Amino acid sequence: MGEMTGTTGTRKSERYDVVVVGAGAAGLNAALVLGRARRRVAVVDAGEPRNAPAAHMHGYLSRDGMPPAALLAVGREEVARYGVDLIDARVEHVEHVEHVESGEAGPAAPGFVVHLAGGPVLHARRVVIATGLRDGLPELPGLAERWGHDVLHCPYCHAWEVRDRPLGVLGTAPGAVNQALLLRQWSADVVLLAHTLVLTDAERERLAARDVRVVEGRIVRLVSDDGRLRGVELATGQVVPREAVFVFPQPVPRDALLFGLDCARDDNGWVTTDRTGRTSHPGVWAVGNVADPRAQVVTAAGTGAAAAFALDHDLAAEEVDRAVERYRASGAALPA
């Protein structure tokens, strides 16, 4: 394959300085900075954004309340203006190779082959993994259908929209107690549905002091009517009326590509990076939720920018070193 067609409608070389995998806020912001640095960049995206169920995003200065899909659409338009290729495809794996032909770097430069589903490949000097995460939800009937609407997870993302309404916190994870205590500042009516949690006396005291009511009993399902959450049904048959509930999902990084590159991980299994997103594997950066489950959209965008700055310096250093090698090999005399 000699050329590829991206969603921009342009045809460009399959050889890139940087291939970014994932077109969320982190990946697109990395591509934006690199495109403005006149780097040859491709962004490959499988079209599965984590925040697709959400109607709006919040906490992003100048973009507060913007639909997530609208942000990504604007971002794609912006990076395309700088010659970035946008390729709608799934990356099957990334292979480290010792020789990638790429302009200034010369034929001996190490790099990567990015294998796309269906057979095409991209060659890159560096790669950025910005594939995000998926939210592992408790297996409770009725929960997944309301996810992102009135079943929520982040108070800073969603609590303002449900302020002063009857709220519930599902006791499906140890963090539920702190989540209930925190939500009390948005509503005077917060209930912790204990479910399988065994609360300590200290936790019960903190909840009582905060006027958070505890309802015992195993949750069997969430009850909805006319497209709205109505309450939470317990094994006893009692339905606790709630207009919105919060849950602690289990964040699962979409990091299979990093496994293939044998990147170092922490004790919890998450890839480790430096402050710029650089992994232990030379030439590989990981940004956004794939490396940090707590990163909101604005934070993820910032990590993409930080990685792009570091990447450009890394590429430039390689180019200077190879230029010096060629200069010395030419026998040219140093300028007086």
N, C-alpha and C positions, 0 to 999 in steps of 0.2 A: 504494500500500500504506500503510495507516494504522498497523497494529500488527504485531508479530511475536511468535511463540511460541518461547521458548527451551526448553532441556532442563529448566529448573526447573519447567515447567508453568505459569508465570505469563505474563500478557500485558502488555506494556509498550510505551511509545512508541518509535518508531523513531529518535527524536532523542536524542542522548547527548552528555554532556560529553566522554567518551573512548570510543573503540572500540579494543579490544586485539585484535590478530590473532595468534592462537597461544595455546593453553592448556597450555603447559609450565610449568615452575617459574617462569620469568621473567614470563610473561604473567599467570599466576594471582596471583603475589605483587603485581604492579602493581595488578591488579584488587582484591585484598584491601585494600590500603592506601587506594586511591581510594574503594572502597565504604564503608569506615569513615569517610572524609572526607565522606560524604553526596553523593558525585558520582554522576551517572547514567552507568553503565558497562555496556558489552556486551563480551563475550569471544566471538570467532568462531574456531572451530577445525575443521580438516579431518580430525583424527584420525590423524595420522601422526607420532607422537613418535619422535625419534631413538633413544632407548634402549629401544624396545619389545622388541628381542631379548634384553635383559639380564634375568636373573631377579631380581637385587638391585642396589641402589645403595649406595655407601659414601662415607665422608668427610663425611656430613651429620649433625652433632651432633643426637642424639635420634631420628634416622631411619636410623641405620646398619643396613644389611641389609634395609631395607624394599623390597619390589618397587616398581619405578617406577610401575606402573599404580595401585598402592594409594595412593601419594603424590598422584598426580593426582586420584584419586577423592575423597580427603579434601579436597584443595584446592578442588575444584569445589563440594563441600558447604559449605565455609567461606565462599567468596565469595557463594554463593547466599543465605546468611543475611543478607547486607548489601544485598540487592536487586539484585545484579549479574545481568544476563541472560546466559545461556550458550546460544550458538547453534551448533549443529553444521552447519557449511557451509564451503564454500571461497570465499575472497575472490579475485575475478578481477582487480580493480584498484582503486586508491584515487585519487580525483580531487580535486585542490585546487580549491576554489570560493571566490569572494569574498563570498558571502552565505549564511550558515546561520542560520536562526531557532533561537534557543536561550536562552530565559528571560532571565536577567540580562544576557547579552551583547548582546541586542537583535538586530534583523533585519539589521544591517549588518556583523555579525561575520564575518570570514573563517573558513573551516573546510574540511571534507572530506566527500565522498560516497564511501561504501564500497560497492562493487558486489559482490554475492554471486552465485555461480553460479546460473543459472536465472532471474535478473532482479531479485530484491529488492534494495533499497538501504537503507543506514543513513546517517544524517547525524550528523556528529561535529564538535565544536570542535577536538579533538586526536585523534591516532592514535598507537598504540604498536605497532610491528612486532616481534613476538616469535616469528617463524616458524622459528628454529633453523637447522640445517644438515643435510646428509646426508653420510654417509661414503662417499667414492669408494674402493672396494676394488680391489686388484689383480685382474686377470682370470686367476685360477688356479683350475682345476677343484677342486671340493671345499671351497673357502675360504668362499664365501658361505653354504653350508649350516651351517657350524659357527660363523659369526659371532655373537659375544655369548655363546657357550657355552665352547668351548675355543680359539677363535681370538679374541684379545683385542687391545686397543690401549693402554690406560692402566694402567701399573703401580700407580698410587695407587688406581685403582678396582678392580683385579682381581687383582693379584699376590699379595695375602695368601691368597686362596682357592686358589692353585696353588703355594703356597710349598713348598720342599723337593722339588719334583717336576722331572722332566726338561723343561726349557723350551727353546723355540727362538725365534729372532728372524728374520723373513724379510727378506732384504736387498733390499727393493723400493723403498726410499727412502733418501736420505743419512742421515736421522736414525736409521736402524737401528743404527748403531755405538754411539751414545750410549745408545740404548734397551737394548742388550745389556749395556753396562757398568753401567747402573743396575740392571738386573734381577738382577745378581749378588748383591745384598744379600738377595734373597728365596730364592735357590736356589744350591747349589754346582754344579749341572749346567745350565749355560747354553751353548747353541750358536748361533753366528751362521751362518745359511745364506746365503752370499754372493750367490747368484743372479746378478744383473747388476751388483752393486756392484764397483767397482775400488778396493780398499783401498790406502791409502798405507802406507808403512813405519811412520810414526808411529802410525797407527791399529792396525796389526798389533801393534806393541809394547805399546800400551795394553791391547789385548784379551788378549794373552799375560800381561801383568802382573796382570791381573784374573782370570786362569784361565778365560777365555771361549774355547772352542774355535771355530775357523773351519772350516767345511765348504764347499769350493768346489763349483761345479757349478750349472747352471741348474735351477731348480725346475720340475717339470712338473705336479704335483698334490699335494693333501693327501689322505692315506689315512685313512679312517674305517672303523670296524667296530662293529656293535651300538650305533650312536648315540654313539660316542666317537672322538675323534681318536687315531690310532695312530702316525702319523708323516708325514714329508714325503718324497715320492719325487723323485729327481733324474733328469736326462736319461740318466744312465748306468744307470738301473734300480735303483740303491741307494735303500733306504728308511731314512731317519734316524729312529729311534724317538723320538717326543716325545709328551708327554701334554697339552701346551698350547703354542701358539705366539702370539707377539705380532707385530703388523704396524702399520706407519705408514699409516693411510688418508689419502687426500687430502680435507681438509674442503672441502665445497662449500656456501656459504651459500644458503639458500632466500630470496633477496633480490630476486626479480623485482618485487615491489611497490615497493621502494626505487628501482629503475631508473626506474619510471614517474614517480617524484617528483623525479628528477634530483638525488639526494643525493650529496654529495661523497664521494670514495673515496680510499684510500691507494694507494701504488705497487703493492700486491698485489691491488688490486681490491676490498678490503673497505670497507664503509661506515665513515666516520669519525664519531665522536661525542665529546661532552665527557664529563666524569666522571659525569654523570647520564643519559647515553644520548641526549642531544639531538643531532639531526643538523643538517646545514647548511640543511635545509628547515624554515622556521618551522612549529611545531606538530607536528613528526614526531619521535618518539623510536624508537630501535632498541635492544633489550636482549637479553641472553642470547647464545646461540651464533650468531645471525645477524650479530652485530657482533664477537664474540670467540670464535674456535674453541677456545680453551683453557679456557673457563669450564665448570667442573663444575656439578652440579645446585645445590649450595649457593651457589656463586658467582653462577649465573644468577638464583637467587631474590633475592639481594642487589641485583643490578642492577635487577630489577623494582621493588623497594622504593625504591631511589634515584630511579628515573625517576618513580615516583608522587609522591614528595615534591616534586620539581621541577615536575611537571605541575600539582599542586594550587596551588602558589605562582603559577605562570604564569596559571592560570585566575582565581585570586583577584585578581591584579594587573589583569587585563583587566576584571573585574567592578567593581573599585573605580574604574578610570578612567572607565568608562561611567556609573557611578553619579554621579560628579562632574559629567560632562557633563549628565546629566539634571537634577541639582541646580541647576546654573548656568542651564540653560535654563528652569527653572521660575520663576526670579526670586526664589527664597527668600533671605531675609537670613541671613547667618552668625549662629549662636547667640552670644548675649552671653557 
